[in-house]
């Protein structure tokens, strides 16, 4: 959430029901680690680094990928 706020996205976009999902605490930790780990899909950058200048729709797509990669979504 903080990077999105820093990049000028509104609180209403971030807190939109379409952008929220309840997840267990341990999955939250896994997702945070995923965002901080270099990834070949993002040019060997971390997903956070990759997303720093991306549009909202791409941030959302990467977020969905994170949820899939840690087993929250199929």
N, C-alpha and C positions, 0 to 999 in steps of 0.2 A: 504494500500500500504506500509506503513512504516514497519509493522511487516514482510512482505514478503521480503522487501529490507534487513532488519536486519538479516533475516534468509538465505540470500545469493542468493535469486532469482534475476534474471536479470531484468533490466528495460524493455527489449524487451518482456519478458514473461508477466510482469505486464501490460504493455501497449498494448499488442496484441489485435487486433480487436476481437478475440474470447473471450477476457476477459473483454471487456468494454460494458457498457450499459448506456444509458442516462436515468436518473431518476429525478423526481421532488425533489427539495430541502427538502421538508418535509418528503418524503420517505427516503431520505438519512439520515436524523436525526433518523427516526424510525429504519433503518438498523443499524446505529451506536449503538443505545440503545439495539437492539437485541443482538449484538455482546458482549455487556457489562453485560448482564443479565444472571445469572446462569440458566441453562437449564437441565432438567432431561435427555434429549437426549444425553447429553455430560457428564454424571456422576455428575450432579449438579455443574459442572464448567461452566464458561462462554464459549461461542464458541471461543473467543480469546484465553483463557487459553488452551482449548482443542486442538486448532490448532497449538500451539506453536512448536510442533515437528513433525507435519504431512507433508506428501508429497503434491506436487502441486495439483495433481488430487483430493485429499480429500479436500483441501482448496477450490477448485473450486466447488465441490459438496456442501459443506456447504454454500458457497456464493449463489448458486442457491436456496438452502433451505431458506436462509434469504430472498431472493427476493420473493419466494413463500409465506412465512409466513407473509410478510407485504403487499402482494397483488399486487406486481409489475408483477409477472409471475403467470400463472395458473398452 
